[in-house]
């Protein structure tokens, strides 16, 4: 069997960042993204830094608001309200996780849906379920862009999503369903996951469990999308046993260099979309 096609998210994201840079320049609009980070989580700080670097590259103005973990929910809600009301701010991103004393749902629901570039507001999630225009969560939409780039059409395919989180599992399942795949969602309480994955044409793993998806779980020709970000012995790895699975799959995303970069470019694209929509409303 020929080795799997590597779905190169890094390369595609570079290409799309360049295109977006040109589009933003041509538009004459300067989109503005504000990120909000609470506490000292090192991984969150790194993700936010990467987002600001991407903003700079494409010509999006960005501001990072950082608060101590001691901030109250009320103060954080006030901040969000202020950002909602500022016409110069087009996108608001609240980096998760938030400290336990803050209700994440309250904060995400406070972000104006038209500035919700992460696509986590219930209005946008509802629009996703209705298959109507709205902001889609960045990681799932980035995966769909990657599949399209490589000519992988989910229509009529059997797709298995591992993980049911609101930021990845459920929205990627909805996007695949909207694209006419037949979708099964597996999760931590699913028994005998192999029985589902063995039947799959497309597997999206978003469990956050290193090496969980092994070669004996997939059938030849399957497309394998690895969303997982795990650290094992100081090394970054996904959920998929890449070396073994890539011998059987027809296409596979690497970690790093697969889904991660697609998430960031999608955030940039969503922010430009927010700027266009909001700017048009103000004209
Ligand atoms: P989460 O912890 O919110 O959800 C994990 C899901 O996996 C849960 O629904 C759980 O039921 C399921 N699960 C856990 N163990 C399982 C098992 N053994 N078998 C079957 N299902 C199992 O995590 P999340 O936010 O959805 O993120 C998932 C992974 O994706 C993490 O590693 C995260 O770091 C990564 N992630 C990557 C990106 C990216 O851009 N590449 C973006 C978001 C999340």
Boltz pocket constraint, residues with backbone or C-beta under 6 A from the ligand:
constraints:
  - pocket:
      binder: B
      contacts: [[A, 139], [A, 162], [A, 163], [A, 164], [A, 165], [A, 166], [A, 167], [A, 168], [A, 169], [A, 186], [A, 187], [A, 188], [A, 189], [A, 190], [A, 193], [A, 205], [A, 206], [A, 207], [A, 208], [A, 209], [A, 212], [A, 226], [A, 227], [A, 228], [A, 229], [A, 230], [A, 259], [A, 260], [A, 261], [A, 263]]
      max_distance: 6.0
